[in-house]
Amino acid sequence: MRALLNRVLYELVWWLFRPFNAFIRYRNAPEPLIPGLGLDPAKPVVFVLSMPAYLDDVIQVQTNIKLSKNASLVFTQKILNLEKNTVLFNAEVKVVSVLKNNLKPCAIP
């Protein structure tokens, strides 16, 4: 039942936002950045930011492992606007490995 509800909601949202797709345009990173960042122009990358960012902004995402334990990892992430040289987002994310059946922590495979 839940899968059916998810599918119906997905279809509804898809049909509601379909008319807006004609107005959405994107461009790839400026040519000098493509070789330096190792971007593939055939595979655009999309991020959702909680701070103001605009279409066609060139951003860089830096992700590092801050702490590694037996059953968890802590990542730090920073998203930078390269054109304005500003930080758009800072995050610290803890990821925990759990068993599928009872959600208890287990060693990272």
KAZI-V784957 format. One record per residue. RES is the residue in one small letter. PSI is psi in whole degrees, -180 to 180 (999 if undefined). OMEGA is omega in whole degrees, -180 to 180 (NA if undefined). NEAR is the number of other ideal C-beta (glycine too) atoms within 10 Angstrom. Layout:
# KAZI-V784957
RES_PSI_OMEGA_NEAR ; RES_PSI_OMEGA_NEAR
This chain:
# KAZI-V784957
m_-42_-179_5 ; r_-39_179_6 ; a_-39_179_7 ; l_-43_178_8 ; l_-44_177_9 ; n_-42_-179_10 ; r_-43_180_10 ; v_-44_179_10 ; l_-41_178_10 ; y_-48_-180_10 ; e_-41_180_10 ; l_-48_179_10 ; v_-41_-180_10 ; w_-46_-179_10 ; w_-32_179_9 ; l_-36_-177_9 ; f_-6_-178_10 ; r_-42_179_9 ; p_-25_-179_8 ; f_-17_-178_8 ; n_-29_-180_8 ; a_-24_-177_7 ; f_-6_-177_6 ; i_122_178_8 ; r_152_176_7 ; y_161_174_8 ; r_156_176_10 ; n_170_179_16 ; a_150_177_18 ; p_147_-173_11 ; e_-43_-178_8 ; p_-25_-178_8 ; l_-27_-174_14 ; i_-51_179_13 ; p_-38_-177_8 ; g_-36_-179_8 ; l_-9_-180_11 ; g_32_-180_7 ; l_147_174_15 ; d_111_-177_9 ; p_-21_180_10 ; a_-12_-178_6 ; k_82_179_7 ; p_149_-179_11 ; v_136_-178_10 ; v_134_176_5 ; f_150_174_11 ; v_123_-176_6 ; l_147_179_12 ; s_-11_180_9 ; m_165_-177_11 ; p_125_174_9 ; a_155_-174_17 ; y_158_178_8 ; l_138_178_8 ; d_9_172_12 ; d_142_176_14 ; v_118_-178_16 ; i_159_176_17 ; q_134_179_13 ; v_123_178_12 ; q_124_180_11 ; t_132_-180_11 ; n_151_172_9 ; i_117_-178_10 ; k_-41_-175_12 ; l_135_178_11 ; s_123_177_10 ; k_-178_-177_13 ; n_-43_-176_9 ; a_7_-178_13 ; s_159_175_14 ; l_144_173_15 ; v_122_179_15 ; f_145_167_15 ; t_142_-179_14 ; q_137_178_14 ; k_132_177_14 ; i_123_-176_20 ; l_141_170_16 ; n_111_-175_19 ; l_-30_-179_14 ; e_-38_-179_12 ; k_-5_-180_13 ; n_49_180_7 ; t_155_176_12 ; v_122_179_12 ; l_-30_-172_19 ; f_136_171_17 ; n_138_180_11 ; a_151_171_11 ; e_119_-173_10 ; v_129_176_11 ; k_127_179_11 ; v_129_-177_11 ; v_136_175_13 ; s_126_-179_14 ; v_158_175_12 ; l_143_-176_9 ; k_-38_-173_6 ; n_-34_-177_6 ; n_2_177_7 ; l_28_175_9 ; k_146_-179_8 ; p_144_176_13 ; c_164_-179_14 ; a_144_178_8 ; i_128_-177_13 ; p_999_NA_4
